[in-house]
Amino acid sequence: MDHRVKISFTVITCIIGFMLAIQFQTVKEPVVRDTRDIWELREALLKEKETYSTLYQEIRSIDQKLEKYETEKQDSQEEALRETLEELKTEAGLTEKQGTGIILTVQPVIEEVLMGKKISTVSPDLLERLVNELNRFKAQDISIDGHRMINTTVIRDINGVTKIDGYSLEKIPFEIRVLTKDFADAEKLYNQLKVSQSIEDFFIDNLRVNISKPINDLTLPAYEDSIRVKRMEPVKKGGE
């Protein structure tokens, strides 16, 4: 009898222990439930609607700005053409231009002057070789004795006088101003001209070329004459 009681007690104890273990596991990992009442849920829903409304208003505002910019772009075609014209005039050399560059001063060799020799002209070939060399060294804009050079500029000898686009170059000394893209290019140009063959060629003709250090704010004049365009006709629209 006692033996049966012990067995029953043992079985009951095991069952109780098993149940306690299950209960402990259930407490350890509780099921997450939304315990908010109906008013809390309504308040959360209202906040979500407000957020959606704010985002929609921002999107609408951006769309309106884009439409406005597009309209302004269409309405300002005349202004765009004006800006483009100014850019083209600058590239063609028709406007005064400022930037970084150097100044070359061409003057007679002092020894020849002291000996009484008058030097009042410079060979057009010398100038052309120098200009070609400046362009090869990445010069962007050039003026000679106050006359801006453009793509159609001609340097030539007319009756023993060197002329640049018809302007006589009869006074020495004179300046050659050169603009570069930036200060680094101006420094490179300065160093290259220091060992340039064309600069030495001037000395053979009793002329010395002094090269300034790079200048941050150098001004070149605008091209003064009108540009004559040949072999060009306005484009005709279809059917005209």
ZADO-1210 file (C-alpha; in nm, 4 decimals, padded with zeros to 6 digits):
<atoms>
<atom x="00.0000" y="00.0000" z="00.0000" code="MET" pos="1"/>
<atom x="00.2737" y="00.2324" z="00.0985" code="ASP" pos="2"/>
<atom x="00.4575" y="00.1396" z="-00.2173" code="HIS" pos="3"/>
<atom x="00.1583" y="00.2352" z="-00.4350" code="ARG" pos="4"/>
<atom x="00.1228" y="00.5664" z="-00.2533" code="VAL" pos="5"/>
<atom x="00.4846" y="00.6479" z="-00.3212" code="LYS" pos="6"/>
<atom x="00.4454" y="00.5678" z="-00.6913" code="ILE" pos="7"/>
<atom x="00.1304" y="00.7804" z="-00.7180" code="SER" pos="8"/>
<atom x="00.3008" y="01.0654" z="-00.5352" code="PHE" pos="9"/>
<atom x="00.5957" y="01.0462" z="-00.7705" code="THR" pos="10"/>
<atom x="00.3736" y="01.0510" z="-01.0805" code="VAL" pos="11"/>
<atom x="00.1712" y="01.3448" z="-00.9497" code="ILE" pos="12"/>
<atom x="00.4908" y="01.5310" z="-00.8678" code="THR" pos="13"/>
<atom x="00.6223" y="01.4783" z="-01.2231" code="CYS" pos="14"/>
<atom x="00.2972" y="01.5993" z="-01.3754" code="ILE" pos="15"/>
<atom x="00.2998" y="01.9118" z="-01.1575" code="ILE" pos="16"/>
<atom x="00.6623" y="01.9792" z="-01.2497" code="GLY" pos="17"/>
<atom x="00.5865" y="01.9413" z="-01.6202" code="PHE" pos="18"/>
<atom x="00.2951" y="02.1811" z="-01.5938" code="MET" pos="19"/>
<atom x="00.5076" y="02.4339" z="-01.4063" code="LEU" pos="20"/>
<atom x="00.7725" y="02.4121" z="-01.6795" code="ALA" pos="21"/>
<atom x="00.5124" y="02.4818" z="-01.9495" code="ILE" pos="22"/>
<atom x="00.3738" y="02.7735" z="-01.7449" code="GLN" pos="23"/>
<atom x="00.7253" y="02.9154" z="-01.7011" code="PHE" pos="24"/>
<atom x="00.7901" y="02.8999" z="-02.0765" code="GLN" pos="25"/>
<atom x="00.4588" y="03.0741" z="-02.1454" code="THR" pos="26"/>
<atom x="00.5467" y="03.3560" z="-01.9049" code="VAL" pos="27"/>
<atom x="00.8962" y="03.3850" z="-02.0514" code="LYS" pos="28"/>
<atom x="00.7689" y="03.4325" z="-02.4113" code="GLU" pos="29"/>
<atom x="00.4365" y="03.6132" z="-02.3812" code="PRO" pos="30"/>
<atom x="00.2234" y="03.6701" z="-02.6910" code="VAL" pos="31"/>
<atom x="00.2360" y="04.0390" z="-02.7977" code="VAL" pos="32"/>
<atom x="-00.1103" y="04.1824" z="-02.8344" code="ARG" pos="33"/>
<atom x="-00.2385" y="04.5250" z="-02.9280" code="ASP" pos="34"/>
<atom x="-00.3996" y="04.6388" z="-02.6031" code="THR" pos="35"/>
<atom x="-00.4973" y="04.9864" z="-02.7269" code="ARG" pos="36"/>
<atom x="-00.8610" y="05.0791" z="-02.7048" code="ASP" pos="37"/>
<atom x="-01.0720" y="05.2146" z="-02.9890" code="ILE" pos="38"/>
<atom x="-00.9883" y="05.5809" z="-02.9153" code="TRP" pos="39"/>
<atom x="-00.6143" y="05.5182" z="-02.9225" code="GLU" pos="40"/>
<atom x="-00.6511" y="05.3409" z="-03.2571" code="LEU" pos="41"/>
<atom x="-00.8544" y="05.6326" z="-03.3973" code="ARG" pos="42"/>
<atom x="-00.5860" y="05.8775" z="-03.2801" code="GLU" pos="43"/>
<atom x="-00.3100" y="05.6733" z="-03.4515" code="ALA" pos="44"/>
<atom x="-00.5164" y="05.6601" z="-03.7713" code="LEU" pos="45"/>
<atom x="-00.5630" y="06.0370" z="-03.7594" code="LEU" pos="46"/>
<atom x="-00.1863" y="06.0923" z="-03.7270" code="LYS" pos="47"/>
<atom x="-00.1219" y="05.8697" z="-04.0295" code="GLU" pos="48"/>
<atom x="-00.3760" y="06.0687" z="-04.2329" code="LYS" pos="49"/>
<atom x="-00.2085" y="06.3956" z="-04.1322" code="GLU" pos="50"/>
<atom x="00.1313" y="06.2608" z="-04.2420" code="THR" pos="51"/>
<atom x="-00.0146" y="06.1536" z="-04.5765" code="TYR" pos="52"/>
<atom x="-00.1763" y="06.4941" z="-04.6238" code="SER" pos="53"/>
<atom x="00.1548" y="06.6730" z="-04.5517" code="THR" pos="54"/>
<atom x="00.3446" y="06.4582" z="-04.8024" code="LEU" pos="55"/>
<atom x="00.0792" y="06.5142" z="-05.0662" code="TYR" pos="56"/>
<atom x="00.0982" y="06.8929" z="-05.0188" code="GLN" pos="57"/>
<atom x="00.4789" y="06.8851" z="-05.0540" code="GLU" pos="58"/>
<atom x="00.4576" y="06.6788" z="-05.3736" code="ILE" pos="59"/>
<atom x="00.1970" y="06.9178" z="-05.5140" code="ARG" pos="60"/>
<atom x="00.4146" y="07.2177" z="-05.4274" code="SER" pos="61"/>
<atom x="00.7132" y="07.0654" z="-05.6095" code="ILE" pos="62"/>
<atom x="00.4981" y="06.9894" z="-05.9150" code="ASP" pos="63"/>
<atom x="00.3792" y="07.3511" z="-05.9233" code="GLN" pos="64"/>
<atom x="00.7387" y="07.4769" z="-05.9079" code="LYS" pos="65"/>
<atom x="00.8391" y="07.2499" z="-06.1945" code="LEU" pos="66"/>
<atom x="00.5471" y="07.3782" z="-06.4023" code="GLU" pos="67"/>
<atom x="00.6477" y="07.7358" z="-06.3221" code="LYS" pos="68"/>
<atom x="01.0096" y="07.6764" z="-06.4222" code="TYR" pos="69"/>
<atom x="00.8989" y="07.5161" z="-06.7487" code="GLU" pos="70"/>
<atom x="00.6736" y="07.8142" z="-06.8259" code="THR" pos="71"/>
<atom x="00.9480" y="08.0641" z="-06.7444" code="GLU" pos="72"/>
<atom x="01.1868" y="07.8710" z="-06.9670" code="LYS" pos="73"/>
<atom x="00.9469" y="07.9026" z="-07.2604" code="GLN" pos="74"/>
<atom x="00.8735" y="08.2684" z="-07.1909" code="ASP" pos="75"/>
<atom x="01.2420" y="08.3639" z="-07.1607" code="SER" pos="76"/>
<atom x="01.3585" y="08.2430" z="-07.5021" code="GLN" pos="77"/>
<atom x="01.4450" y="08.5991" z="-07.5945" code="GLU" pos="78"/>
<atom x="01.6627" y="08.6315" z="-07.2844" code="GLU" pos="79"/>
<atom x="01.8298" y="08.2983" z="-07.3614" code="ALA" pos="80"/>
<atom x="01.9078" y="08.4165" z="-07.7141" code="LEU" pos="81"/>
<atom x="02.0505" y="08.7383" z="-07.5730" code="ARG" pos="82"/>
<atom x="02.2759" y="08.5455" z="-07.3363" code="GLU" pos="83"/>
<atom x="02.3881" y="08.3149" z="-07.6166" code="THR" pos="84"/>
<atom x="02.4693" y="08.6157" z="-07.8358" code="LEU" pos="85"/>
<atom x="02.6844" y="08.7669" z="-07.5598" code="GLU" pos="86"/>
<atom x="02.8699" y="08.4362" z="-07.5182" code="GLU" pos="87"/>
<atom x="02.9373" y="08.4171" z="-07.8905" code="LEU" pos="88"/>
<atom x="03.0575" y="08.7777" z="-07.8993" code="LYS" pos="89"/>
<atom x="03.2973" y="08.7033" z="-07.6136" code="THR" pos="90"/>
<atom x="03.4333" y="08.3947" z="-07.7893" code="GLU" pos="91"/>
<atom x="03.4742" y="08.5911" z="-08.1125" code="ALA" pos="92"/>
<atom x="03.6728" y="08.8632" z="-07.9365" code="GLY" pos="93"/>
<atom x="03.4122" y="09.1364" z="-07.9800" code="LEU" pos="94"/>
<atom x="03.4032" y="09.2248" z="-07.6097" code="THR" pos="95"/>
<atom x="03.6644" y="09.3411" z="-07.3630" code="GLU" pos="96"/>
<atom x="03.7984" y="09.0460" z="-07.1676" code="LYS" pos="97"/>
<atom x="03.9713" y="09.0101" z="-06.8324" code="GLN" pos="98"/>
<atom x="04.1577" y="08.7180" z="-06.6862" code="GLY" pos="99"/>
<atom x="04.4946" y="08.5696" z="-06.5986" code="THR" pos="100"/>
<atom x="04.7883" y="08.6081" z="-06.8353" code="GLY" pos="101"/>
<atom x="05.1188" y="08.7725" z="-06.9154" code="ILE" pos="102"/>
<atom x="05.2465" y="09.0821" z="-07.0982" code="ILE" pos="103"/>
<atom x="05.5262" y="09.0704" z="-07.3555" code="LEU" pos="104"/>
<atom x="05.6981" y="09.4035" z="-07.4147" code="THR" pos="105"/>
<atom x="05.8850" y="09.4325" z="-07.7440" code="VAL" pos="106"/>
<atom x="06.1559" y="09.7003" z="-07.7389" code="GLN" pos="107"/>
<atom x="06.4820" y="09.7803" z="-07.9179" code="PRO" pos="108"/>
<atom x="06.8051" y="09.6298" z="-07.7916" code="VAL" pos="109"/>
<atom x="06.9562" y="09.9080" z="-07.5816" code="ILE" pos="110"/>
<atom x="07.3052" y="09.8585" z="-07.7260" code="GLU" pos="111"/>
<atom x="07.1793" y="09.9309" z="-08.0775" code="GLU" pos="112"/>
<atom x="06.9994" y="10.2437" z="-07.9556" code="VAL" pos="113"/>
<atom x="07.3175" y="10.3710" z="-07.7859" code="LEU" pos="114"/>
<atom x="07.5035" y="10.3242" z="-08.1127" code="MET" pos="115"/>
<atom x="07.2495" y="10.5549" z="-08.2782" code="GLY" pos="116"/>
<atom x="07.0632" y="10.2886" z="-08.4741" code="LYS" pos="117"/>
<atom x="06.6914" y="10.3591" z="-08.5065" code="LYS" pos="118"/>
<atom x="06.4632" y="10.0577" z="-08.4830" code="ILE" pos="119"/>
<atom x="06.1012" y="10.1386" z="-08.5601" code="SER" pos="120"/>
<atom x="05.9479" y="09.8279" z="-08.7109" code="THR" pos="121"/>
<atom x="05.9129" y="09.4563" z="-08.6544" code="VAL" pos="122"/>
<atom x="05.8956" y="09.1853" z="-08.9171" code="SER" pos="123"/>
<atom x="05.5469" y="09.0376" z="-08.9742" code="PRO" pos="124"/>
<atom x="05.7117" y="08.6945" z="-08.9988" code="ASP" pos="125"/>
<atom x="05.8478" y="08.7360" z="-08.6461" code="LEU" pos="126"/>
<atom x="05.5062" y="08.8308" z="-08.5138" code="LEU" pos="127"/>
<atom x="05.3342" y="08.5420" z="-08.6918" code="GLU" pos="128"/>
<atom x="05.5831" y="08.2884" z="-08.5543" code="ARG" pos="129"/>
<atom x="05.5381" y="08.4290" z="-08.2049" code="LEU" pos="130"/>
<atom x="05.1584" y="08.4210" z="-08.2303" code="VAL" pos="131"/>
<atom x="05.1682" y="08.0613" z="-08.3553" code="ASN" pos="132"/>
<atom x="05.3912" y="07.9670" z="-08.0660" code="GLU" pos="133"/>
<atom x="05.1614" y="08.1395" z="-07.8154" code="LEU" pos="134"/>
<atom x="04.8653" y="07.9452" z="-07.9544" code="ASN" pos="135"/>
<atom x="05.0644" y="07.6238" z="-07.9295" code="ARG" pos="136"/>
<atom x="05.1350" y="07.7071" z="-07.5657" code="PHE" pos="137"/>
<atom x="04.7565" y="07.7310" z="-07.4965" code="LYS" pos="138"/>
<atom x="04.7072" y="08.1061" z="-07.5184" code="ALA" pos="139"/>
<atom x="04.3346" y="08.1844" z="-07.5294" code="GLN" pos="140"/>
<atom x="04.3281" y="08.5515" z="-07.6335" code="ASP" pos="141"/>
<atom x="04.5937" y="08.7861" z="-07.7714" code="ILE" pos="142"/>
<atom x="04.6210" y="09.1574" z="-07.8413" code="SER" pos="143"/>
<atom x="04.9120" y="09.3328" z="-08.0141" code="ILE" pos="144"/>
<atom x="04.9714" y="09.7018" z="-07.9531" code="ASP" pos="145"/>
<atom x="04.6114" y="09.7429" z="-07.8320" code="GLY" pos="146"/>
<atom x="04.4558" y="09.5570" z="-08.1259" code="HIS" pos="147"/>
<atom x="04.2660" y="09.2390" z="-08.0429" code="ARG" pos="148"/>
<atom x="04.3448" y="08.9366" z="-08.2555" code="MET" pos="149"/>
<atom x="04.0620" y="08.7136" z="-08.3788" code="ILE" pos="150"/>
<atom x="04.0452" y="08.4103" z="-08.6090" code="ASN" pos="151"/>
<atom x="04.0448" y="08.6261" z="-08.9221" code="THR" pos="152"/>
<atom x="04.3282" y="08.8588" z="-08.8153" code="THR" pos="153"/>
<atom x="04.5947" y="08.9137" z="-09.0820" code="VAL" pos="154"/>
<atom x="04.9520" y="09.0234" z="-09.0127" code="ILE" pos="155"/>
<atom x="05.1338" y="09.1373" z="-09.3259" code="ARG" pos="156"/>
<atom x="05.3823" y="09.3800" z="-09.4764" code="ASP" pos="157"/>
<atom x="05.2328" y="09.6622" z="-09.6833" code="ILE" pos="158"/>
<atom x="05.4875" y="09.8954" z="-09.8459" code="ASN" pos="159"/>
<atom x="05.7482" y="09.8134" z="-09.5847" code="GLY" pos="160"/>
<atom x="05.5125" y="09.8667" z="-09.2902" code="VAL" pos="161"/>
<atom x="05.3894" y="09.5822" z="-09.0724" code="THR" pos="162"/>
<atom x="05.0122" y="09.5960" z="-09.0370" code="LYS" pos="163"/>
<atom x="04.7648" y="09.4061" z="-08.8195" code="ILE" pos="164"/>
<atom x="04.4188" y="09.4015" z="-08.9811" code="ASP" pos="165"/>
<atom x="04.5113" y="09.7254" z="-09.1566" code="GLY" pos="166"/>
<atom x="04.6536" y="09.9011" z="-08.8483" code="TYR" pos="167"/>
<atom x="05.0151" y="10.0075" z="-08.8847" code="SER" pos="168"/>
<atom x="05.2639" y="09.8870" z="-08.6262" code="LEU" pos="169"/>
<atom x="05.5154" y="10.1706" z="-08.6395" code="GLU" pos="170"/>
<atom x="05.5861" y="10.2369" z="-08.2774" code="LYS" pos="171"/>
<atom x="05.8354" y="10.0467" z="-08.0643" code="ILE" pos="172"/>
<atom x="05.8166" y="09.9543" z="-07.7805" code="PRO" pos="173"/>
<atom x="05.4714" y="09.7928" z="-07.7845" code="PHE" pos="174"/>
<atom x="05.2888" y="09.5330" z="-07.5783" code="GLU" pos="175"/>
<atom x="05.1567" y="09.1883" z="-07.6620" code="ILE" pos="176"/>
<atom x="04.8955" y="09.0838" z="-07.4064" code="ARG" pos="177"/>
<atom x="04.8095" y="08.7172" z="-07.3651" code="VAL" pos="178"/>
<atom x="04.5266" y="08.5624" z="-07.1652" code="LEU" pos="179"/>
<atom x="04.5345" y="08.1995" z="-07.0486" code="THR" pos="180"/>
<atom x="04.2765" y="07.9666" z="-06.9001" code="LYS" pos="181"/>
<atom x="04.4068" y="08.0005" z="-06.5436" code="ASP" pos="182"/>
<atom x="04.7107" y="08.0965" z="-06.3362" code="PHE" pos="183"/>
<atom x="04.8714" y="07.7540" z="-06.3768" code="ALA" pos="184"/>
<atom x="04.8631" y="07.7889" z="-06.7578" code="ASP" pos="185"/>
<atom x="05.0025" y="08.1413" z="-06.7281" code="ALA" pos="186"/>
<atom x="05.2984" y="08.0089" z="-06.5294" code="GLU" pos="187"/>
<atom x="05.3579" y="07.7340" z="-06.7873" code="LYS" pos="188"/>
<atom x="05.3435" y="07.9901" z="-07.0675" code="LEU" pos="189"/>
<atom x="05.5916" y="08.2129" z="-06.8834" code="TYR" pos="190"/>
<atom x="05.8392" y="07.9267" z="-06.8405" code="ASN" pos="191"/>
<atom x="05.8012" y="07.8087" z="-07.2017" code="GLN" pos="192"/>
<atom x="05.8587" y="08.1572" z="-07.3433" code="LEU" pos="193"/>
<atom x="06.1760" y="08.1937" z="-07.1382" code="LYS" pos="194"/>
<atom x="06.3365" y="07.9264" z="-07.3563" code="VAL" pos="195"/>
<atom x="06.1420" y="07.9988" z="-07.6749" code="SER" pos="196"/>
<atom x="06.3188" y="08.0071" z="-08.0121" code="GLN" pos="197"/>
<atom x="06.0864" y="08.2782" z="-08.1434" code="SER" pos="198"/>
<atom x="06.1887" y="08.5084" z="-07.8571" code="ILE" pos="199"/>
<atom x="06.5534" y="08.4569" z="-07.9545" code="GLU" pos="200"/>
<atom x="06.4664" y="08.5364" z="-08.3163" code="ASP" pos="201"/>
<atom x="06.3547" y="08.8848" z="-08.2067" code="PHE" pos="202"/>
<atom x="06.7017" y="08.9460" z="-08.0627" code="PHE" pos="203"/>
<atom x="06.8580" y="08.8656" z="-08.3999" code="ILE" pos="204"/>
<atom x="06.6516" y="09.1567" z="-08.5391" code="ASP" pos="205"/>
<atom x="06.7837" y="09.3829" z="-08.2600" code="ASN" pos="206"/>
<atom x="06.4646" y="09.3530" z="-08.0564" code="LEU" pos="207"/>
<atom x="06.4278" y="09.2319" z="-07.7001" code="ARG" pos="208"/>
<atom x="06.1093" y="09.0735" z="-07.5619" code="VAL" pos="209"/>
<atom x="06.0583" y="09.1225" z="-07.1889" code="ASN" pos="210"/>
<atom x="05.8189" y="08.8717" z="-07.0338" code="ILE" pos="211"/>
<atom x="05.6177" y="08.9714" z="-06.7275" code="SER" pos="212"/>
<atom x="05.5395" y="08.7354" z="-06.4439" code="LYS" pos="213"/>
<atom x="05.1826" y="08.5941" z="-06.4523" code="PRO" pos="214"/>
<atom x="04.9188" y="08.8611" z="-06.3811" code="ILE" pos="215"/>
<atom x="04.5857" y="08.7787" z="-06.2153" code="ASN" pos="216"/>
<atom x="04.3808" y="09.0688" z="-06.3546" code="ASP" pos="217"/>
<atom x="04.4828" y="09.1384" z="-06.7127" code="LEU" pos="218"/>
<atom x="04.2537" y="09.3226" z="-06.9553" code="THR" pos="219"/>
<atom x="04.2389" y="09.2811" z="-07.3327" code="LEU" pos="220"/>
<atom x="04.0501" y="09.5279" z="-07.5548" code="PRO" pos="221"/>
<atom x="03.7624" y="09.4232" z="-07.7790" code="ALA" pos="222"/>
<atom x="03.8057" y="09.3800" z="-08.1516" code="TYR" pos="223"/>
<atom x="03.7138" y="09.7193" z="-08.2980" code="GLU" pos="224"/>
<atom x="03.6291" y="09.6518" z="-08.6617" code="ASP" pos="225"/>
<atom x="03.3171" y="09.4873" z="-08.7997" code="SER" pos="226"/>
<atom x="03.3498" y="09.1237" z="-08.9001" code="ILE" pos="227"/>
<atom x="03.2683" y="09.0533" z="-09.2615" code="ARG" pos="228"/>
<atom x="03.1073" y="08.7166" z="-09.3177" code="VAL" pos="229"/>
<atom x="03.1431" y="08.5694" z="-09.6661" code="LYS" pos="230"/>
<atom x="02.9772" y="08.2703" z="-09.8327" code="ARG" pos="231"/>
<atom x="02.6971" y="08.2538" z="-09.5765" code="MET" pos="232"/>
<atom x="02.3236" y="08.2869" z="-09.6336" code="GLU" pos="233"/>
<atom x="02.0300" y="08.2856" z="-09.3901" code="PRO" pos="234"/>
<atom x="01.8598" y="07.9480" z="-09.3589" code="VAL" pos="235"/>
<atom x="01.5222" y="07.9393" z="-09.5287" code="LYS" pos="236"/>
<atom x="01.2370" y="07.7632" z="-09.3560" code="LYS" pos="237"/>
<atom x="01.0686" y="07.4794" z="-09.5396" code="GLY" pos="238"/>
<atom x="00.8646" y="07.5875" z="-09.8419" code="GLY" pos="239"/>
<atom x="00.9996" y="07.9416" z="-09.8562" code="GLU" pos="240"/>
</atoms>
